[in-house]
Amino acid sequence: MPLENSDPLERLLDKAGRAVQPTSPGWSTLADRLTHTPQHAARRPRRWLWLVPAPFGIAAAVALWLILAGGIHPPGNPDNGNRVQAEQLPIRVERRDVDLTILSIAETDGETLYMPQLQQAGRPAPQPGKRATGQAIVKDHRLILNLRAGDNIVRFTDVAATIDPTSVRLVSTTDPINTQVVEQNFEFDLASADALLRRYIDGQIICIFKDGKEVTGYLAAYDDSGLVLAAEPPAAAGPRKARATQSINRAELQALRLSELPAELLVKPTLVWKLRTKVAGRHDTTLTYLCGLINWQADYVVVVIPGDGQKPDRIDLTGWVTIDNRSGATYDKAGLKLIAGDVSRKTDPWAVRPQGRRQVLEEELLDFDSSVELRLGHARREFVEKSFFEYHLYTLSAASTVRDQQIKQLSLLQRKGVEAGRRYVYDPQSTGAAVAVELTAKNEKDNRLGMPLPKGRVMLEQRDSDGESALVGRVSIDHTAVKEEIKLPFGNAFDVAGEFRTIEGVQLARNHRVETNEMRIRNHKTEAIHVRAIGRLGAGGTVTQSSLPFQQHDSKSVYFEFALKANAEQVIVYTVDYQY
Amino acid sequence: MGDRTVFMQLVERYRAPLISYVYGLTGRRDEAEELAQEAFCRVWEKLPTLRQPERVVSWLYPIAHNLSVSAARKPRLVPIAADPPAPAAPRADDSAEIHRAVAALPEDHRTVVALRHFAGLSHEEIARTLEIPAGTVRSRLSRAYERLRPQLAHLLEE
């Protein structure tokens, strides 16, 4: 750094210079990295090559000029502003963009959402607590064109198959006051062979056999294996009379011919609204709903670079988010938000409990959405605000497409050279004689971290002296807030042993006992280690004396932390007073 | 050309200016060093194809610029603070803003400022590095300060 300058600007620049001095351990290995980076071969200059694309460039410029000067307009400009004309055109719905907020819940109960289309399709709704299902709030921004003043029938397709129709809300941002949904229907009776046959009971059908023979009749009944055809249609009025029937094995059929596709059968699940508005023309709308079978989880890879006694252990941490979308819809260029945290199941005692399948969780999610906020009571909003602060919200910096039946992975973080400590944990009353090794890293900016880390699985790898990484285990981490400690269980120590015994127990009264315990921890390693020994107290236990200072972990346990020199032993004697 | 030791001397000299440049572009100090390292690796990779190897530094910045833009475009999950933003308070570290202002300078001005204040070189050392007269270094620095002063005026009022 230059000598201290008298000019404030120069001093400011010097100060800024201190913030960009290299600190990454990657610089020390850059020389090796360059050694392994192959260099491109020198090439001969091709002086005239740049002329090759010139004709294409000229052609593109001419085309652009023609478009700009010749008045060639892109087709389908939706907003012509002509409302008189709009009234004569059919209503159209165009998708603008979509926001997806996915909730991470390890065990979302399936009954939280009412997913009729899923059940109709023969896929059983997930049982509560049995498997992860996940939920998401979809905010779908669409443009409705050519609305008429008065009542309109508007159809939205491309909604999730796992939609909970009871959660659907539509708001016109163009005219929210004078536009309202009078009636809302979710039509999910999709065209399928069975759905068609159900519509044709007592209707005329033609069965075409594999040998080309055709039989015409009136469908009386059907199941998976066969059809029953009646020779005559049922009597329209008067007493029912017996009809001659014929049973047909479906395996013998090549095709069934129906006169027409029933109009009420749909190809895609569709939301249908009767929308009343005073403003004709174009409306920007926001459709909000909850859907199921969409989930996310975090996965981490931790590469441990062991220290050498002088230097601490370091870890390279890579985090990924995996989104599993089985909701039956593709979210094109979606603004993505992920909510992490264990959802509180507490309910507001003053709130009106939802009927049937909708539960508190779903209301909390909807309340979070500002477009729905107006519909909900003040007391409930307050409750939700508090709950929401229990979560962490992650957003994606750019829009991303989440396809149906797709597992998508996105980078959460990548940090190198995070300083980690190695702690030996002896917990004899819980895990026996083994001394566990735990890597700990402070989730702080100073330690190259400092972002809330969602709960997830961790693949632990250790780098050996050759620079190769080997898998050493799979563990999990809990939600870890900033400034908290990340704990990575790393297996049991080989060279550190523990011993525990109760050396004295005195029953002073029927409900009063005093015990003196001894813990011995031996370090057979050639370097000093950091040890945490945990003493379990049980209910009503208090440590009255101890040979080492201790920390109260919770009401039922204390711990002793100390450094243990190489080839040394630490003896801890402590007395617990039990009153129960 | 292709001499790793010489190239590492170049790395040594230009890494802080490059970290500053990337930091100024991305606003992310944690990523700046990795991107700067990547830029040096890219330059090393293509060094033999360079027609004027002595102008290697003028390569560094555009490569770092492209890497920064690509990194910014890459979708990345970022946490949103649940707490409302704190009321405006004096900032402990204004360095991001300073590096942003320096990154926006013309290349010849930016280079002398970075070598002077981030790599800690004297005017004479900068002159030797850039093979320009020391007087030119001083005049470029002076013009760079003139550009920076109004932009950073609010940070100078102390």
Interface residues (C-beta under 8 A of the other chain):
Chain A: M1 P2 D7 P8 L9 E10 L12 L13 D14 K15 A16 G17 A19 V20 Q21 P22 T23 S24 G26 W27 L30 A31 R33 L34 T35 T37 P38 Q39 H40 A41 A42 R43 P45 V321 K337 L338 F388 F389 Y391 H392 L393 Y394 T395 L396 S397 A398 A399 S400 L410 S411 L412 L413 Q414 R415 K416 R448 M451 P452
Chain B: G2 R4 F7 M8 V11 R15 A16 I19 S20 Y23 R29 D30 A32 E33 E34 Q37 F40 C41 W44 E45 K46 L47 P48 T49 R51 A72 R73 K74 P75 R76 L77 V78 P79 I80 A82 D83 D93 D94 S95 I98 H99 V102 V113 R116 H117 F118 A119 G120 L121 S122 Y145 L148 R149 L152 L155 L156 E158
